[in-house]
């Protein structure tokens, strides 16, 4: 049996690697080598498919020059902002991705960030490590989640998963979405048609919207000022939803009490202003980073690749 030739741009969890070696003829760069666009294009020649990550940026120029042998590219992600879908469609290259699989894992990270930011976990950890734990009972006072209003921007699978968890903490849920959702999905959550209508109610705000032309930099000095003083912001969606300089300025003066961030504009680089603040609780894009979720993501990617190459219906293909 002839195995499909597959370009792979990183190493994956053992179960995924086992399937790669069993079902494909794998072509990859040396371990630890970040492939440039040119190197990725050269590696594509004569191969049937590619298995990439969000660190691999596939723009229009990439699709102009990618080998005609490539029929499908699967990305190890839910987001697709690193791929020019229209350029891929023009070359008739199918794009597979992993929608929905990371909802629970990302919702857990959102709650971790919410609790960490609200309870000043970074500052507490610093005191422990510095051996400076004092007996002053008022040294590090945070804010409880119980009874607070949580605003959710984007009530898809992840937003709904966060709402269920936050409700269990006694929070009151408000949300903005492209449309109002039925009660069996969102319970007694309060719907707002516009972000501006919801923000004045939100003691906590968590972001779960995709980054588009409409949502890029939607959290800025104007919208931050609509939140009540002392609000807490959580972002596990995309860094580009936030104007970093505006959020940092609001954190510095305490108008925004704290922020919990897992994503950053331009990551893995981030605005270093966040690092200078004690009221930021920061993680390195760990939203889907559980063994269970990352294994499922890899298997869905390989399912997509095999389905396209065999002429079958793929589980999840992106549309331009």
ABEGO torsion letter per residue (X at the ends): XBBBBBBBABBBBAAAAAAAAAABBBBBBBBGBBBBAAAAAAAABGBABBBBBAABBBBAAAAAABBAABABBBBBBABAAABBAAAAAAAGBBBBBBBGAAAAAAAAAAAAAAAAAAAGAAAAAAAAAAGABBABAAABBBBBABGBBBBBBEBBAAAAAAAAAAAAAGBBBBBBBABBBBAAAAEABBBBABAAAAAAABABBBBABBBBAAABGABBAAAAAABBBGBBBBBABBAAABBAAAAAAAAAAGABABBBBABBBGOABBBAAAAABAABBBBBGAAABBAAAAAAAAAAAAAAAAAAAAGBBBABBBBX
